[in-house]
Amino acid sequence: MFVEIVPCLKDNYSYVIIDPKTNKTCVVDPSESTPIIKFLEKKKLKLDYILNTHHHYDHIGGNEELKKKYNALVVGYKGDKNRIPSIDIEVEDQQTWSSGNFNAKIIFIPGHTIGHICFHFFGEKILFTGDTLFSLGCGRLFEGTYEQMWTSLEKIKALPRETKIYCGHEYTKKNSEFCIAYDPDNNDLKKKINEINKKRLNNLPTIPTTLGDEIITNIFLRSDNDDIKRNLNLVGSNSLEVFSKLRDLKDNF
């Protein structure tokens, strides 16, 4: 299974997944249709499935045109069937969605929205996280609660550390500035920031990252860390309280 990054809008990423044995394809979160169509035409591919992590327009904006052009089937969370255009296949938490060689476990991860899911292609150890987990960040709480988002991130943290993370936006450099401000002695983070800066200078994506890398560098996955608690004057606080404080600080960073 190949994953191709397709930049969309200002800083969105959509992903085209290709099964090289059959040339079957999926697209994850098509923000807009034109870049996806151009990519598919260049590679002489058609589109079979559209996978949506949540209902925000910058993740579903290309659904209807792509479905019309390719007769592709839309896969989305059953609880959001009225908010995601043209859903054909409704999926739910812990279900495995399969088609041919595509096999993805659905993980319900509310917080950014109350209907957010991720697609875990467990055979390939690949996870499409939408706007829940970013490299060095996490999504804003537009609909869910702090506890929902923290719990969702804990679900992701439990996956194998070699899991590749494909998220919805190129926010990594800005996220790194926040992380280092409150985790300044993290040498793993400093190393990652150097790598990020080199990639962005060459206009390269910082995605994918790995879960193992995020666990040691992403401050939102480190809310149990004693140094971070001290830096926030939250010694003795639990992880949820620390996470909530971090999310508030990031909103105004």
BALOBA-1460 file (C-alpha; in Angstrom, 3 decimals):
// residues 253
<rec num="1" residu="m" x="0.000" y="0.000" z="0.000"/>
<rec num="2" residu="f" x="1.406" y="3.368" z="-1.039"/>
<rec num="3" residu="v" x="0.400" y="6.695" z="0.527"/>
<rec num="4" residu="e" x="0.820" y="9.834" z="-1.561"/>
<rec num="5" residu="i" x="0.558" y="13.295" z="0.028"/>
<rec num="6" residu="v" x="-1.578" y="15.774" z="-1.916"/>
<rec num="7" residu="p" x="-1.406" y="19.379" z="-0.621"/>
<rec num="8" residu="c" x="-4.753" y="21.195" z="-0.701"/>
<rec num="9" residu="l" x="-6.033" y="24.674" z="0.150"/>
<rec num="10" residu="k" x="-3.525" y="26.665" z="2.222"/>
<rec num="11" residu="d" x="-2.060" y="24.063" z="4.581"/>
<rec num="12" residu="n" x="-4.242" y="20.950" z="4.326"/>
<rec num="13" residu="y" x="-3.031" y="17.523" z="3.366"/>
<rec num="14" residu="s" x="-5.176" y="14.933" z="1.644"/>
<rec num="15" residu="y" x="-3.823" y="11.440" z="1.106"/>
<rec num="16" residu="v" x="-4.245" y="9.092" z="-1.824"/>
<rec num="17" residu="i" x="-3.826" y="5.446" z="-0.833"/>
<rec num="18" residu="i" x="-2.914" y="3.086" z="-3.666"/>
<rec num="19" residu="d" x="-2.986" y="-0.694" z="-3.709"/>
<rec num="20" residu="p" x="-0.222" y="-1.466" z="-6.250"/>
<rec num="21" residu="k" x="-1.555" y="-4.966" z="-6.878"/>
<rec num="22" residu="t" x="-4.967" y="-3.827" z="-8.085"/>
<rec num="23" residu="n" x="-4.569" y="-0.033" z="-8.619"/>
<rec num="24" residu="k" x="-7.561" y="0.443" z="-6.312"/>
<rec num="25" residu="t" x="-7.410" y="3.824" z="-4.591"/>
<rec num="26" residu="c" x="-8.791" y="5.729" z="-1.612"/>
<rec num="27" residu="v" x="-8.498" y="9.384" z="-0.764"/>
<rec num="28" residu="v" x="-8.505" y="10.551" z="2.847"/>
<rec num="29" residu="d" x="-10.140" y="13.913" z="3.611"/>
<rec num="30" residu="p" x="-10.245" y="15.565" z="0.174"/>
<rec num="31" residu="s" x="-10.331" y="19.269" z="1.031"/>
<rec num="32" residu="e" x="-10.969" y="20.103" z="-2.611"/>
<rec num="33" residu="s" x="-11.347" y="18.033" z="-5.731"/>
<rec num="34" residu="t" x="-8.977" y="19.643" z="-8.264"/>
<rec num="35" residu="p" x="-5.612" y="18.603" z="-6.763"/>
<rec num="36" residu="i" x="-6.919" y="15.057" z="-6.273"/>
<rec num="37" residu="i" x="-8.167" y="14.822" z="-9.856"/>
<rec num="38" residu="k" x="-4.863" y="16.158" z="-11.211"/>
<rec num="39" residu="f" x="-2.927" y="13.594" z="-9.197"/>
<rec num="40" residu="l" x="-5.138" y="10.697" z="-10.263"/>
<rec num="41" residu="e" x="-5.009" y="11.697" z="-13.923"/>
<rec num="42" residu="k" x="-1.229" y="12.024" z="-13.830"/>
<rec num="43" residu="k" x="-0.950" y="8.522" z="-12.377"/>
<rec num="44" residu="k" x="-3.710" y="7.154" z="-14.640"/>
<rec num="45" residu="l" x="-5.787" y="6.037" z="-11.673"/>
<rec num="46" residu="k" x="-9.468" y="6.197" z="-10.830"/>
<rec num="47" residu="l" x="-10.886" y="6.726" z="-7.367"/>
<rec num="48" residu="d" x="-12.746" y="3.985" z="-5.524"/>
<rec num="49" residu="y" x="-13.267" y="5.316" z="-1.987"/>
<rec num="50" residu="i" x="-13.381" y="8.608" z="-0.106"/>
<rec num="51" residu="l" x="-12.535" y="8.276" z="3.604"/>
<rec num="52" residu="n" x="-13.595" y="11.142" z="5.871"/>
<rec num="53" residu="t" x="-12.294" y="11.604" z="9.413"/>
<rec num="54" residu="h" x="-14.800" y="14.351" z="10.295"/>
<rec num="55" residu="h" x="-17.303" y="16.767" z="8.823"/>
<rec num="56" residu="h" x="-15.374" y="20.061" z="8.610"/>
<rec num="57" residu="y" x="-15.460" y="21.561" z="5.133"/>
<rec num="58" residu="d" x="-11.678" y="21.567" z="4.715"/>
<rec num="59" residu="h" x="-11.834" y="17.768" z="4.965"/>
<rec num="60" residu="i" x="-14.936" y="17.023" z="2.892"/>
<rec num="61" residu="g" x="-14.992" y="19.879" z="0.372"/>
<rec num="62" residu="g" x="-14.086" y="17.634" z="-2.561"/>
<rec num="63" residu="n" x="-16.471" y="14.786" z="-1.721"/>
<rec num="64" residu="e" x="-19.341" y="15.491" z="-4.044"/>
<rec num="65" residu="e" x="-17.364" y="16.336" z="-7.172"/>
<rec num="66" residu="l" x="-15.056" y="13.343" z="-6.711"/>
<rec num="67" residu="k" x="-18.002" y="11.042" z="-6.116"/>
<rec num="68" residu="k" x="-19.739" y="12.342" z="-9.206"/>
<rec num="69" residu="k" x="-16.657" y="12.045" z="-11.427"/>
<rec num="70" residu="y" x="-15.480" y="8.603" z="-10.282"/>
<rec num="71" residu="n" x="-18.588" y="7.061" z="-8.726"/>
<rec num="72" residu="a" x="-16.472" y="6.651" z="-5.596"/>
<rec num="73" residu="l" x="-18.041" y="5.485" z="-2.335"/>
<rec num="74" residu="v" x="-17.879" y="7.765" z="0.711"/>
<rec num="75" residu="v" x="-16.906" y="6.146" z="4.027"/>
<rec num="76" residu="g" x="-17.646" y="8.069" z="7.226"/>
<rec num="77" residu="y" x="-18.767" y="7.861" z="10.835"/>
<rec num="78" residu="k" x="-22.382" y="6.794" z="11.209"/>
<rec num="79" residu="g" x="-23.009" y="9.461" z="13.842"/>
<rec num="80" residu="d" x="-22.094" y="12.132" z="11.296"/>
<rec num="81" residu="k" x="-24.151" y="10.780" z="8.409"/>
<rec num="82" residu="n" x="-26.122" y="14.024" z="8.287"/>
<rec num="83" residu="r" x="-23.023" y="16.224" z="8.288"/>
<rec num="84" residu="i" x="-20.753" y="14.438" z="5.805"/>
<rec num="85" residu="p" x="-22.033" y="14.748" z="2.232"/>
<rec num="86" residu="s" x="-23.136" y="11.640" z="0.373"/>
<rec num="87" residu="i" x="-22.045" y="8.945" z="2.838"/>
<rec num="88" residu="d" x="-22.443" y="5.473" z="1.307"/>
<rec num="89" residu="i" x="-20.753" y="3.347" z="3.959"/>
<rec num="90" residu="e" x="-21.366" y="4.165" z="7.623"/>
<rec num="91" residu="v" x="-18.722" y="2.929" z="10.060"/>
<rec num="92" residu="e" x="-18.480" y="2.868" z="13.836"/>
<rec num="93" residu="d" x="-15.934" y="2.558" z="16.622"/>
<rec num="94" residu="q" x="-13.810" y="-0.615" z="16.614"/>
<rec num="95" residu="q" x="-15.265" y="-1.784" z="13.307"/>
<rec num="96" residu="t" x="-12.844" y="-2.968" z="10.629"/>
<rec num="97" residu="w" x="-13.640" y="-1.531" z="7.220"/>
<rec num="98" residu="s" x="-12.369" y="-3.787" z="4.456"/>
<rec num="99" residu="s" x="-12.336" y="-3.736" z="0.677"/>
<rec num="100" residu="g" x="-9.940" y="-5.931" z="-1.255"/>
<rec num="101" residu="n" x="-6.507" y="-5.393" z="0.268"/>
<rec num="102" residu="f" x="-7.630" y="-2.316" z="2.246"/>
<rec num="103" residu="n" x="-8.245" y="-3.091" z="5.921"/>
<rec num="104" residu="a" x="-8.682" y="-0.250" z="8.401"/>
<rec num="105" residu="k" x="-9.866" y="-0.342" z="11.990"/>
<rec num="106" residu="i" x="-12.104" y="2.582" z="12.915"/>
<rec num="107" residu="i" x="-11.189" y="4.347" z="16.154"/>
<rec num="108" residu="f" x="-13.645" y="6.899" z="17.562"/>
<rec num="109" residu="i" x="-11.642" y="9.938" z="18.738"/>
<rec num="110" residu="p" x="-14.005" y="12.807" z="19.649"/>
<rec num="111" residu="g" x="-12.745" y="16.158" z="20.887"/>
<rec num="112" residu="h" x="-12.064" y="18.330" z="17.856"/>
<rec num="113" residu="t" x="-15.590" y="17.370" z="16.801"/>
<rec num="114" residu="i" x="-18.016" y="14.979" z="18.471"/>
<rec num="115" residu="g" x="-17.999" y="12.710" z="15.423"/>
<rec num="116" residu="h" x="-14.280" y="12.421" z="14.703"/>
<rec num="117" residu="i" x="-12.734" y="9.068" z="13.746"/>
<rec num="118" residu="c" x="-9.353" y="7.872" z="12.573"/>
<rec num="119" residu="f" x="-8.521" y="5.108" z="10.129"/>
<rec num="120" residu="h" x="-5.912" y="2.629" z="11.364"/>
<rec num="121" residu="f" x="-4.493" y="0.526" z="8.539"/>
<rec num="122" residu="f" x="-3.102" y="-1.889" z="11.072"/>
<rec num="123" residu="g" x="-1.411" y="-4.251" z="8.595"/>
<rec num="124" residu="e" x="0.767" y="-1.382" z="7.344"/>
<rec num="125" residu="k" x="0.912" y="0.404" z="10.743"/>
<rec num="126" residu="i" x="-0.458" y="3.603" z="9.254"/>
<rec num="127" residu="l" x="-2.907" y="5.961" z="10.990"/>
<rec num="128" residu="f" x="-4.864" y="8.848" z="9.463"/>
<rec num="129" residu="t" x="-5.656" y="11.158" z="12.380"/>
<rec num="130" residu="g" x="-7.448" y="14.082" z="10.721"/>
<rec num="131" residu="d" x="-7.426" y="17.019" z="13.130"/>
<rec num="132" residu="t" x="-7.089" y="15.075" z="16.393"/>
<rec num="133" residu="l" x="-3.356" y="14.386" z="16.540"/>
<rec num="134" residu="f" x="-0.950" y="16.611" z="14.623"/>
<rec num="135" residu="s" x="2.800" y="16.388" z="14.580"/>
<rec num="136" residu="l" x="3.710" y="18.213" z="17.812"/>
<rec num="137" residu="g" x="0.109" y="19.250" z="18.377"/>
<rec num="138" residu="c" x="-3.539" y="18.346" z="18.686"/>
<rec num="139" residu="g" x="-6.752" y="19.839" z="17.370"/>
<rec num="140" residu="r" x="-8.785" y="22.646" z="18.865"/>
<rec num="141" residu="l" x="-11.867" y="21.702" z="20.856"/>
<rec num="142" residu="f" x="-14.637" y="22.952" z="18.597"/>
<rec num="143" residu="e" x="-17.328" y="20.558" z="19.836"/>
<rec num="144" residu="g" x="-15.882" y="18.141" z="22.376"/>
<rec num="145" residu="t" x="-14.486" y="18.441" z="25.892"/>
<rec num="146" residu="y" x="-10.958" y="18.414" z="27.271"/>
<rec num="147" residu="e" x="-11.587" y="14.952" z="28.680"/>
<rec num="148" residu="q" x="-12.830" y="13.620" z="25.345"/>
<rec num="149" residu="m" x="-9.749" y="14.893" z="23.513"/>
<rec num="150" residu="w" x="-7.358" y="13.649" z="26.190"/>
<rec num="151" residu="t" x="-9.021" y="10.232" z="26.139"/>
<rec num="152" residu="s" x="-8.832" y="10.158" z="22.341"/>
<rec num="153" residu="l" x="-5.114" y="10.922" z="22.426"/>
<rec num="154" residu="e" x="-4.616" y="8.185" z="25.013"/>
<rec num="155" residu="k" x="-6.270" y="5.726" z="22.606"/>
<rec num="156" residu="i" x="-3.806" y="6.722" z="19.912"/>
<rec num="157" residu="k" x="-0.853" y="6.505" z="22.333"/>
<rec num="158" residu="a" x="-1.716" y="2.851" z="22.965"/>
<rec num="159" residu="l" x="-1.016" y="1.882" z="19.345"/>
<rec num="160" residu="p" x="2.370" y="0.485" z="18.245"/>
<rec num="161" residu="r" x="5.074" y="3.125" z="18.425"/>
<rec num="162" residu="e" x="6.241" y="2.467" z="14.867"/>
<rec num="163" residu="t" x="2.815" y="3.563" z="13.582"/>
<rec num="164" residu="k" x="3.145" y="6.273" z="10.923"/>
<rec num="165" residu="i" x="0.941" y="9.298" z="11.584"/>
<rec num="166" residu="y" x="-0.672" y="11.141" z="8.675"/>
<rec num="167" residu="c" x="-2.544" y="14.219" z="9.937"/>
<rec num="168" residu="g" x="-4.716" y="16.826" z="8.282"/>
<rec num="169" residu="h" x="-2.489" y="19.919" z="8.243"/>
<rec num="170" residu="e" x="1.064" y="21.188" z="7.924"/>
<rec num="171" residu="y" x="1.127" y="22.846" z="11.353"/>
<rec num="172" residu="t" x="4.338" y="21.256" z="12.618"/>
<rec num="173" residu="k" x="6.689" y="24.257" z="12.664"/>
<rec num="174" residu="k" x="4.233" y="26.460" z="14.552"/>
<rec num="175" residu="n" x="3.418" y="23.600" z="16.900"/>
<rec num="176" residu="s" x="7.117" y="23.131" z="17.619"/>
<rec num="177" residu="e" x="7.380" y="26.724" z="18.835"/>
<rec num="178" residu="f" x="4.692" y="26.055" z="21.417"/>
<rec num="179" residu="c" x="6.192" y="22.744" z="22.533"/>
<rec num="180" residu="i" x="9.679" y="24.158" z="23.102"/>
<rec num="181" residu="a" x="8.263" y="27.105" z="25.062"/>
<rec num="182" residu="y" x="6.933" y="24.776" z="27.764"/>
<rec num="183" residu="d" x="9.316" y="21.816" z="27.338"/>
<rec num="184" residu="p" x="12.632" y="23.657" z="26.804"/>
<rec num="185" residu="d" x="14.973" y="20.937" z="28.075"/>
<rec num="186" residu="n" x="13.651" y="18.193" z="25.795"/>
<rec num="187" residu="n" x="16.641" y="17.191" z="23.665"/>
<rec num="188" residu="d" x="14.529" y="14.907" z="21.477"/>
<rec num="189" residu="l" x="12.305" y="17.874" z="20.696"/>
<rec num="190" residu="k" x="15.307" y="20.072" z="19.869"/>
<rec num="191" residu="k" x="16.541" y="17.448" z="17.421"/>
<rec num="192" residu="k" x="13.097" y="17.190" z="15.836"/>
<rec num="193" residu="i" x="12.878" y="20.977" z="15.465"/>
<rec num="194" residu="n" x="16.162" y="20.981" z="13.517"/>
<rec num="195" residu="e" x="14.764" y="18.330" z="11.182"/>
<rec num="196" residu="i" x="11.511" y="20.273" z="10.763"/>
<rec num="197" residu="n" x="13.320" y="23.488" z="9.896"/>
<rec num="198" residu="k" x="15.409" y="21.736" z="7.236"/>
<rec num="199" residu="k" x="12.325" y="20.177" z="5.646"/>
<rec num="200" residu="r" x="10.325" y="23.399" z="5.582"/>
<rec num="201" residu="l" x="13.238" y="25.365" z="4.125"/>
<rec num="202" residu="n" x="13.096" y="22.935" z="1.218"/>
<rec num="203" residu="n" x="9.289" y="23.102" z="1.104"/>
<rec num="204" residu="l" x="9.027" y="19.438" z="2.104"/>
<rec num="205" residu="p" x="6.211" y="18.027" z="4.240"/>
<rec num="206" residu="t" x="6.974" y="17.164" z="7.855"/>
<rec num="207" residu="i" x="4.473" y="14.307" z="7.564"/>
<rec num="208" residu="p" x="4.446" y="11.413" z="8.189"/>
<rec num="209" residu="t" x="5.737" y="11.381" z="11.719"/>
<rec num="210" residu="t" x="5.743" y="8.293" z="13.923"/>
<rec num="211" residu="l" x="3.814" y="7.706" z="17.100"/>
<rec num="212" residu="g" x="7.013" y="6.859" z="18.952"/>
<rec num="213" residu="d" x="8.520" y="10.183" z="17.909"/>
<rec num="214" residu="e" x="5.388" y="12.059" z="18.954"/>
<rec num="215" residu="i" x="5.296" y="10.387" z="22.376"/>
<rec num="216" residu="i" x="8.716" y="11.814" z="23.244"/>
<rec num="217" residu="t" x="8.311" y="15.242" z="21.594"/>
<rec num="218" residu="n" x="4.627" y="16.241" z="21.391"/>
<rec num="219" residu="i" x="3.770" y="18.121" z="24.568"/>
<rec num="220" residu="f" x="0.110" y="17.121" z="24.315"/>
<rec num="221" residu="l" x="1.144" y="13.473" z="24.673"/>
<rec num="222" residu="r" x="3.419" y="14.326" z="27.621"/>
<rec num="223" residu="s" x="0.946" y="15.751" z="30.119"/>
<rec num="224" residu="d" x="2.199" y="13.251" z="32.727"/>
<rec num="225" residu="n" x="5.755" y="14.611" z="32.526"/>
<rec num="226" residu="d" x="7.058" y="16.123" z="35.782"/>
<rec num="227" residu="d" x="9.233" y="18.755" z="34.068"/>
<rec num="228" residu="i" x="6.264" y="20.043" z="32.077"/>
<rec num="229" residu="k" x="4.149" y="20.136" z="35.235"/>
<rec num="230" residu="r" x="6.808" y="22.225" z="36.960"/>
<rec num="231" residu="n" x="7.059" y="24.570" z="33.982"/>
<rec num="232" residu="l" x="3.303" y="25.125" z="34.176"/>
<rec num="233" residu="n" x="3.244" y="25.445" z="37.993"/>
<rec num="234" residu="l" x="1.005" y="22.374" z="38.085"/>
<rec num="235" residu="v" x="3.056" y="20.010" z="40.255"/>
<rec num="236" residu="g" x="0.664" y="17.469" z="41.754"/>
<rec num="237" residu="s" x="-1.941" y="17.924" z="39.021"/>
<rec num="238" residu="n" x="-3.192" y="14.946" z="37.049"/>
<rec num="239" residu="s" x="-2.594" y="14.463" z="33.328"/>
<rec num="240" residu="l" x="-6.036" y="15.694" z="32.305"/>
<rec num="241" residu="e" x="-5.569" y="18.943" z="34.231"/>
<rec num="242" residu="v" x="-2.164" y="19.489" z="32.637"/>
<rec num="243" residu="f" x="-3.505" y="18.703" z="29.176"/>
<rec num="244" residu="s" x="-6.411" y="21.137" z="29.668"/>
<rec num="245" residu="k" x="-4.009" y="23.919" z="30.673"/>
<rec num="246" residu="l" x="-1.817" y="23.235" z="27.646"/>
<rec num="247" residu="r" x="-4.799" y="23.294" z="25.293"/>
<rec num="248" residu="d" x="-5.894" y="26.669" z="26.704"/>
<rec num="249" residu="l" x="-2.385" y="28.093" z="26.342"/>
<rec num="250" residu="k" x="-2.106" y="26.859" z="22.771"/>
<rec num="251" residu="d" x="-5.397" y="28.523" z="21.821"/>
<rec num="252" residu="n" x="-3.845" y="31.897" z="22.630"/>
<rec num="253" residu="f" x="-0.259" y="31.186" z="21.538"/>
